[in-house]
């Protein structure tokens, strides 16, 4: 029994949930009002003691085991929940493995080196003649001396080995300076200072620990304009947000995070009293970064620089339908990618463009109240894009109307909430001075065209239609599970065809572990029993099994009119289901790999040799499966 299973065996999920939810026994289960959304009429929150799981069948439409409940209630990550529940269960979390402990010691050493680098660069800025140019630049940009000190700003000398020589004299090995990201290395092994004649910005993680540096040019002829530390054990640009260590408290208290493009924007806006501001350091905003911010708020405002939110960049972004923005290395306003992030994270994501070709730092220095008003009046993504497309366009030209509608409607179709979709279509109809019915017709054409081009996008649209039954208005794992179950309940014999496809892809057949929800696992088990037995028609057997398992009502919610409409194209429907199953499994595999790796870091040294081998074998199996799934999802479907 591993640590997680032992904790689950020692703790009663009913006891844990009862601490914050008043539960009432209903048969062998317990019901109550969901603690995660406002509801005083329908006790749609259910705890299943037998499986050790919980689920909200109301607005949240979320569920999971005891770990998931505590994480959601307390806002903790997995590590925090594990530590808390282990303490309550009396389960001892064993020390780190020797290898990981050695790596942690190494990271501590590198952080110490980086902290000394802050002092070194700070001295170069304030105590040398060469640093005067950087000081003058900061003054020109409106940064006060005390602000520069608070943020640890510094200057990298205009030399090839000044930083290297400093740390060598301090007794640090050259490899440590290199591993900390302060040096670059040629093919012949020769190392030299990575940052030269640059204004230096210390970059810290959310806890205030040093991770690396960003350097801005002072000579306009140098390139690139901004340079960050390379990827190291401490520095991962896609998961760091500049200023988050200083902004966390304000973000939580104001229930809003403002996202700007650059270091100077963050520093100046903070200086002027608006401390809920962070930056993704000149790259596209990643979902990892948004999930970090989600710990503190679900309200985001993108305060885009004029060059990043201009018409050209906006239109370019509309051509790319990404699932997440971390696939891009350029700062591109990808409205569809942002919409997908907003849906998955259940966030309120808005956009505020800076006027008069000014950057955020220039706006707040010109007039702090103007900045405050710009953030307060930030527009929803689609409204921002619509306004950008219409600006300067001749909307009296029918072809212009058609072009704008063709660009904006795909974004509206990606909005999971049907009420919001209708409101946006009405807004577009008014702006273009056209009949809303014409937009509905064009919207349907766009959806069909997109389904023909990309079956995976079709799957997402199908999932949204399932969410439209009034459960969860967003794309989520539960909706995917629900879609698969609804299809199999109506077409149980297709389970053989699905499993044959999975076998051809060198994947295991569809099984209970593919579903996180206990009720969906029960329904899949009933489907398998229905097709294996020979005593009665599978449909009749299935209906009886669902009724006996108290799942008939749930089935009625997963097999509405929209599922009937999709039978118009049975091949397309099956392709959607296959893609959905593989995505469900991909999500499950990624989650299990994350949990395995954390446990590996903390408990592997206490395992017996055979247990360690089994542990590693299971982890490698998951990694191989992830590779197979990635390949299968990227290839066209071949259905027998």
PyMOL commands that set and color helices and strands:
alter all, ss='L'
color gray80, all
select helices_A, chain A and resi 3-10+13-18+66-74+78-89+98-127+132-140+145-150+162-169+174-179+237-239+244-254+263-271+287-294+306-309+311-318+325-327+335-345+360-366+368-376+381-390+398-413+418-432+436-453+455-467+477-490+494-504+512-514+518-532+538-548+552-557+561-568+570-606+609-634
alter helices_A, ss='H'
color red, helices_A
select strands_A, chain A and resi 24-26+29-32+45-48+53-56+63-65+154-156+183-185+191-193+198-204+210-217+226-228+257-260+277-279+299-304+348-353+379-380
alter strands_A, ss='S'
color yellow, strands_A
deselect
rebuild
show_as cartoon
